[in-house]
């Protein structure tokens, strides 16, 4: 069974875009999510990456990410009041706790926890869209001029992880099919067998790399670091698309608007002693722009 | 850095001189004084029983032996003029392509295009040249539509073609293939063999092909090399090979040759067309219709498998699809049934659903007396370092005895041969269920004959017959039509998740082209599928 986050080639603008353009676009949204604490802006970024993922055909990945992120966000929301007792509105006094001392649950700490959880959730959904829509082989190929061996190692790891997941699923099935007279398969035995299988796979991969000529790889001409960066910025002819400009432009617009908005006070958000989220024109304007940026993968 | 050796077009594609090789942990040589030469443009078939050294010979030809596997090696190997001992597999990659039996083990990239491009990138080809080569090899192998796909969404047949494309993209002079059709249905298997022949003729690629199902590829080969115990036992033309096999190792005979041999007709045929021409030449046109072997009457008791309007939906990575589409099937105690159909027809899904591993979205399947399922990869059942630890106690010993492995109780499962591992996995699936009423009503095996020679298939048939004699029904999913003809009373043919044919084996396996035995294709007579039946029909006509 494939992971919901596994890359699936589809004929969409985000999938066709060069890795650099896709990373510039999704990365800009993630930067905003870490730059801002205003929940309206964060929710707008979340909506943008969700819309972008759906338009790019990665609904399964977005759904799985939301299912994964929701409990995590809830956990962060609930844990934050336990580790900070700041805030005016005390909702509950839980007394002295070992290590934590006096624990007072405040509405402000809950609100801050919710913002942190929302930020984590947005980042998870953005990563899910990246994982499902950006071809890892193209990403790593683009990085090879900088660090060939590291990029190849990452390629192999990205291939072996889903293979190991598939092996684990098959081993679980086989364990269920054992007769009642066969020795039971505990987790330790299963883990050992999976590890042994992964090592066998690794040996197979090493043999295949030998057969593909890895040990005789012709080194590219040595260049200075700046020249290698220049190579990175000029992708191979078959490694970019007509959508690249759109994603670079949207990413740049998002970043410029975010920085400008920050200077204009669009991130107005006070946690303590009382929660106050700004709803200025700058905040609302930036939020609208962010939501619209989610339409970038639209194919029309 | 030392200058890389370059292939020479005029040199033999492969020259092996007095090669003897022993694996690091081997007690005896895997290859014993092998000498062999392939001229450019030859299509050679490497035959022999399981574990006779065929795969090791391919590994030596591509340089993995001894450079990757270690061990002791005497003698010499040259590929297109490059000394493999001096060069190693990386340097040989310019002259030789290798396709392993299981393509899954040979894929290192995420997408098909990246996988095919990798050898060119390693070679240092510029991007434009790489793009063109990928496109061209994609067209040559009829897989341009796969280039953008993720490798983990491909079927076995598609993955096999991708592995072949990665081996051919550098345009090597020699390509080595280790049982490339073992996971393919008859249609895809035939296509692959004739694709290789076309590449051999049009590109001049020298082909060295290992196969157990010789009837599939003998007609395409220029030359056959047979191995026995690590040494070359025969080297000559396909027709001469058949005569040699008749005298020396009948397990290597093709079904049509065996039929001719039993009927006393010469010369032995290398393929269906050849057989038909010979039969016309000796004046045998249409032998009489023989008595068809009928399925045994089904047990009047409750069925051991009953599937009714069974729908199963799976998502192989390209979106969910209905793999089974309203399938109906009933199996009774004691029946021996083969499940056939092309890759993706739903055979494995049916078995997995019957065993409760997959939930149907509509309809139901019931196995009231239980089911023991052996999936495609028997190694998945083996999780301990000692056979006896997998099957503890007297009950374990009893089931080991049933599968003929009581002598191996102290062995490491990984040290067992492929056939022994399979029997051990079956024993694990049956453990604790062998006494009287506990015996599962249905024993199901998914593709159990992959990589097996005929002798091992016969052992498997004997084991299944033993289970049948105890009252279990046997259901085997396979692409091997000759095995199906030897084993089954009834054949169920699946197509797109529904049963498209269900009847006595002799009837189903003689009524088509792809899902028909070689004998059936030669004679084209209803009900005649095995060499013995064919010989009887021919003998009757000649008399």
Contacts between the chains, C-beta under 8 A, distances in Angstrom:
chain1	res1	chain2	res2	distance
A	1	B	315	7.9
A	2	B	152	6.1
A	2	B	153	7.2
A	2	B	315	7.4
A	2	B	316	7.7
A	2	B	317	4.5
A	6	B	150	6.9
A	6	B	152	7.0
A	6	B	317	7.2
A	7	B	110	6.2
A	7	B	111	7.8
A	7	B	150	6.1
A	8	B	150	6.1
A	8	B	153	7.5
A	8	B	317	6.5
A	8	B	318	7.6
A	9	B	111	6.5
A	9	B	148	4.5
A	9	B	149	5.9
A	9	B	150	6.0
A	135	B	110	6.9
A	135	B	111	6.0
A	135	B	114	7.8
A	136	B	110	5.2
A	137	B	109	5.4
A	137	B	110	4.9
A	137	B	111	5.2
A	137	B	113	7.9
A	137	B	114	3.7
A	138	B	114	7.7
A	141	B	114	7.3
A	141	B	121	8.0
A	155	B	108	7.2
A	155	B	109	6.5
A	155	B	110	7.5
A	156	B	108	6.0
A	158	B	110	6.2
A	159	B	107	7.2
A	159	B	108	5.9
A	159	B	109	6.4
A	159	B	110	5.8
A	159	B	151	7.9
A	162	B	152	5.7
A	163	B	104	7.9
A	163	B	152	7.6
A	166	B	152	7.4
A	170	B	375	7.4
A	170	B	377	6.5
A	170	B	380	5.0
A	171	B	380	5.4
A	171	B	383	7.4
A	173	B	352	7.6
A	173	B	357	5.2
A	173	B	375	6.7
A	173	B	380	7.4
A	174	B	375	6.3
A	174	B	377	8.0
A	174	B	380	3.8
A	174	B	381	4.8
A	174	B	425	8.0
A	175	B	383	7.7
A	176	B	356	7.7
A	176	B	357	6.8
A	177	B	355	6.3
A	177	B	357	7.6
A	177	B	372	7.5
A	177	B	373	5.3
A	177	B	374	7.9
A	177	B	375	7.1
A	177	B	381	7.4
A	177	B	429	5.6
A	178	B	381	6.8
A	178	B	428	5.4
A	178	B	429	6.6
A	178	B	431	7.0
A	179	B	372	6.6
A	179	B	399	7.8
A	179	B	428	6.4
A	179	B	429	5.6
A	179	B	430	5.3
A	179	B	431	3.7
A	179	B	432	4.7
A	179	B	433	5.0
A	180	B	431	7.1
A	180	B	432	3.8
A	180	B	433	6.7
A	181	B	391	6.9
A	181	B	393	7.4
A	181	B	395	4.5
A	181	B	396	6.3
A	181	B	399	6.8
A	181	B	431	3.4
A	181	B	432	2.4
A	181	B	433	7.0
A	181	B	434	7.9
A	182	B	390	6.2
A	182	B	391	5.8
A	182	B	396	7.5
A	182	B	428	4.5
A	182	B	429	7.9
A	182	B	431	4.0
A	182	B	432	7.0
A	183	B	384	6.8
A	183	B	389	6.1
A	183	B	390	5.7
A	183	B	391	7.1
A	183	B	392	5.6
A	185	B	383	5.4
A	189	B	383	4.7
A	189	B	384	6.4
A	190	B	383	6.5
A	192	B	383	7.3
A	193	B	382	7.7
A	193	B	383	4.2
A	201	B	105	7.2
A	204	B	105	4.0
A	204	B	106	7.1
A	205	B	108	5.4
A	206	B	68	7.6
A	207	B	64	5.8
A	207	B	68	5.5
A	207	B	89	8.0
A	208	B	105	7.4
A	208	B	106	4.9
A	208	B	107	7.7
A	208	B	108	5.5
A	209	B	108	6.5
A	210	B	63	7.7
A	210	B	64	6.7
A	210	B	67	7.4
A	210	B	68	5.9
A	210	B	88	7.6
A	210	B	89	4.3
A	210	B	90	5.7
A	210	B	93	7.9
A	211	B	62	6.2
A	211	B	64	7.2
A	211	B	89	5.5
A	211	B	93	5.9
A	211	B	97	7.9
A	211	B	98	5.4
A	211	B	106	8.0
A	212	B	93	6.2
A	212	B	108	7.6
A	212	B	118	5.3
A	212	B	119	4.4
A	212	B	122	5.4
A	212	B	166	7.2
A	213	B	90	5.1
A	213	B	91	7.7
A	213	B	93	3.7
A	213	B	94	7.1
A	213	B	119	5.7
A	213	B	122	4.0
A	213	B	123	5.7
A	213	B	170	7.8
A	214	B	90	6.3
A	214	B	122	5.6
A	215	B	88	6.7
A	215	B	89	7.5
A	215	B	90	3.5
A	215	B	91	8.0
A	216	B	4	6.3
A	216	B	90	3.8
A	216	B	91	5.2
A	216	B	93	7.0
A	216	B	122	7.2
A	216	B	123	8.0
A	217	B	90	8.0
A	217	B	122	4.8
A	217	B	123	8.0
A	217	B	124	7.2
A	218	B	122	7.6
A	218	B	123	6.3
A	218	B	124	2.9
A	219	B	124	7.8
A	220	B	124	7.3
A	236	B	127	4.1
A	237	B	127	6.3
A	237	B	128	6.7
A	237	B	131	7.4
A	238	B	127	6.8
A	238	B	131	5.0
A	239	B	127	7.8
